[in-house]
Amino acid sequence: MPVLPILLRAALGLTLALGVCSGAMAEESDLRRLDTGDESRGWDAVGRLNMGQSSFCTGALIGPNLVLTAAHCLFDSTTGARIDADEIEFLAGWRNGRAAAYRRIKRTVTHPQYIYGGGDKLTRVSFDLALLELDRPIRLPSIHPFETDFLPVEGAEVGVVSYAKDRAEAPSLQELCHVLNREAALLVLSCSVDFGSSGAPIFSIREGVARVVSVVSSKADFGGQDVALGTILQGPLQTLRASLAAEDTHFQKADPALRTIEAGAGNSAKFIKP
């Protein structure tokens, strides 16, 4: 996950100055590592995405066969080349050497307006979203795909579950951080993130249900204050789903005998707050 350059950090600093003056907020909670089955219960739909042999990101199951993550995770940071789907593995609930489920990736879709390494950086963050289709759906009683929800308002309380540098072997939960502001089509958040947190789900809790409202794209700092930048789901996620549906339609027209293979793959499950 890249740290944004000085000029952009300065721009974000102005935004934050406006956002944090709007009223007092509860103190942010610390990251809590989820080492045991009891601690991680309800969060196993968050998993580590191994990208080839040398890097990883975080992803979240939003359907039995769909993982939501950041688009930039699908590109080699050295060469800029797109990582092949067959080089990616999703480890649902990865914790201390074991996962609740292991899946390979069948195909990946990034937002059509996302350009790796190109364009304005704020715009790039705004479309830093990808969907990964698993080779087989995950249908286990302990793993419930997360619902998604609308954009949280400024000052809203959110949380994040992520893997990152120095905490790659178990997920960490920050139960309380805040939406500091909205900059164009992205969120500025007080959540604690680091390298590897890219793609991590940002949650809101409504009516006892944890819903994904954003995905970690990057981190930035201003005057020593660390902030996270999150991609807004509303709009971009619909575009990604439409892209997958269009590919499915094309595939079915090309080979109609295979239509029944995917029957029932779109079922979803409701996530109850842990």
FENNORLIN-V761211 format. One record per residue. N is the residue number from 1. RES is the residue in one letter. NEAR is the number of other ideal C-beta (glycine too) atoms within 12 Angstrom. Layout:
n:N res:RES near:NEAR
n:N res:RES near:NEAR
//
This chain:
n:1 res:M near:36
n:2 res:P near:26
n:3 res:V near:23
n:4 res:L near:30
n:5 res:P near:16
n:6 res:I near:15
n:7 res:L near:15
n:8 res:L near:30
n:9 res:R near:28
n:10 res:A near:17
n:11 res:A near:24
n:12 res:L near:40
n:13 res:G near:26
n:14 res:L near:19
n:15 res:T near:30
n:16 res:L near:32
n:17 res:A near:18
n:18 res:L near:18
n:19 res:G near:29
n:20 res:V near:27
n:21 res:C near:15
n:22 res:S near:18
n:23 res:G near:13
n:24 res:A near:9
n:25 res:M near:22
n:26 res:A near:15
n:27 res:E near:13
n:28 res:E near:25
n:29 res:S near:21
n:30 res:D near:15
n:31 res:L near:28
n:32 res:R near:24
n:33 res:R near:24
n:34 res:L near:31
n:35 res:D near:20
n:36 res:T near:15
n:37 res:G near:18
n:38 res:D near:13
n:39 res:E near:22
n:40 res:S near:31
n:41 res:R near:23
n:42 res:G near:31
n:43 res:W near:45
n:44 res:D near:37
n:45 res:A near:49
n:46 res:V near:52
n:47 res:G near:47
n:48 res:R near:46
n:49 res:L near:45
n:50 res:N near:30
n:51 res:M near:37
n:52 res:G near:25
n:53 res:Q near:11
n:54 res:S near:12
n:55 res:S near:28
n:56 res:F near:35
n:57 res:C near:50
n:58 res:T near:51
n:59 res:G near:53
n:60 res:A near:52
n:61 res:L near:45
n:62 res:I near:43
n:63 res:G near:34
n:64 res:P near:28
n:65 res:N near:33
n:66 res:L near:38
n:67 res:V near:52
n:68 res:L near:52
n:69 res:T near:51
n:70 res:A near:52
n:71 res:A near:41
n:72 res:H near:38
n:73 res:C near:49
n:74 res:L near:38
n:75 res:F near:32
n:76 res:D near:21
n:77 res:S near:22
n:78 res:T near:11
n:79 res:T near:12
n:80 res:G near:14
n:81 res:A near:15
n:82 res:R near:25
n:83 res:I near:34
n:84 res:D near:18
n:85 res:A near:27
n:86 res:D near:15
n:87 res:E near:23
n:88 res:I near:39
n:89 res:E near:31
n:90 res:F near:47
n:91 res:L near:39
n:92 res:A near:40
n:93 res:G near:39
n:94 res:W near:38
n:95 res:R near:32
n:96 res:N near:20
n:97 res:G near:11
n:98 res:R near:19
n:99 res:A near:30
n:100 res:A near:30
n:101 res:A near:33
n:102 res:Y near:24
n:103 res:R near:36
n:104 res:R near:25
n:105 res:I near:35
n:106 res:K near:29
n:107 res:R near:27
n:108 res:T near:41
n:109 res:V near:33
n:110 res:T near:34
n:111 res:H near:39
n:112 res:P near:16
n:113 res:Q near:24
n:114 res:Y near:34
n:115 res:I near:22
n:116 res:Y near:27
n:117 res:G near:20
n:118 res:G near:14
n:119 res:G near:15
n:120 res:D near:21
n:121 res:K near:32
n:122 res:L near:29
n:123 res:T near:22
n:124 res:R near:32
n:125 res:V near:43
n:126 res:S near:35
n:127 res:F near:35
n:128 res:D near:45
n:129 res:L near:50
n:130 res:A near:47
n:131 res:L near:43
n:132 res:L near:43
n:133 res:E near:39
n:134 res:L near:37
n:135 res:D near:22
n:136 res:R near:20
n:137 res:P near:29
n:138 res:I near:38
n:139 res:R near:23
n:140 res:L near:21
n:141 res:P near:12
n:142 res:S near:23
n:143 res:I near:34
n:144 res:H near:34
n:145 res:P near:37
n:146 res:F near:42
n:147 res:E near:32
n:148 res:T near:38
n:149 res:D near:28
n:150 res:F near:19
n:151 res:L near:27
n:152 res:P near:34
n:153 res:V near:20
n:154 res:E near:26
n:155 res:G near:25
n:156 res:A near:35
n:157 res:E near:29
n:158 res:V near:44
n:159 res:G near:42
n:160 res:V near:48
n:161 res:V near:50
n:162 res:S near:52
n:163 res:Y near:48
n:164 res:A near:33
n:165 res:K near:20
n:166 res:D near:15
n:167 res:R near:31
n:168 res:A near:27
n:169 res:E near:22
n:170 res:A near:34
n:171 res:P near:45
n:172 res:S near:37
n:173 res:L near:35
n:174 res:Q near:38
n:175 res:E near:29
n:176 res:L near:26
n:177 res:C near:40
n:178 res:H near:38
n:179 res:V near:39
n:180 res:L near:40
n:181 res:N near:33
n:182 res:R near:30
n:183 res:E near:34
n:184 res:A near:22
n:185 res:A near:29
n:186 res:L near:43
n:187 res:L near:45
n:188 res:V near:50
n:189 res:L near:54
n:190 res:S near:39
n:191 res:C near:47
n:192 res:S near:33
n:193 res:V near:43
n:194 res:D near:30
n:195 res:F near:26
n:196 res:G near:33
n:197 res:S near:45
n:198 res:S near:46
n:199 res:G near:52
n:200 res:A near:54
n:201 res:P near:49
n:202 res:I near:50
n:203 res:F near:45
n:204 res:S near:36
n:205 res:I near:26
n:206 res:R near:20
n:207 res:E near:13
n:208 res:G near:14
n:209 res:V near:23
n:210 res:A near:35
n:211 res:R near:34
n:212 res:V near:47
n:213 res:V near:40
n:214 res:S near:47
n:215 res:V near:55
n:216 res:V near:53
n:217 res:S near:50
n:218 res:S near:42
n:219 res:K near:37
n:220 res:A near:40
n:221 res:D near:26
n:222 res:F near:29
n:223 res:G near:16
n:224 res:G near:9
n:225 res:Q near:22
n:226 res:D near:29
n:227 res:V near:39
n:228 res:A near:47
n:229 res:L near:51
n:230 res:G near:51
n:231 res:T near:51
n:232 res:I near:36
n:233 res:L near:41
n:234 res:Q near:23
n:235 res:G near:21
n:236 res:P near:37
n:237 res:L near:35
n:238 res:Q near:18
n:239 res:T near:27
n:240 res:L near:39
n:241 res:R near:26
n:242 res:A near:18
n:243 res:S near:27
n:244 res:L near:32
n:245 res:A near:20
n:246 res:A near:16
n:247 res:E near:21
n:248 res:D near:25
n:249 res:T near:16
n:250 res:H near:13
n:251 res:F near:20
n:252 res:Q near:18
n:253 res:K near:13
n:254 res:A near:12
n:255 res:D near:14
n:256 res:P near:12
n:257 res:A near:10
n:258 res:L near:13
n:259 res:R near:15
n:260 res:T near:11
n:261 res:I near:16
n:262 res:E near:23
n:263 res:A near:11
n:264 res:G near:13
n:265 res:A near:23
n:266 res:G near:19
n:267 res:N near:17
n:268 res:S near:22
n:269 res:A near:24
n:270 res:K near:17
n:271 res:F near:35
n:272 res:I near:18
n:273 res:K near:21
n:274 res:P near:28
//
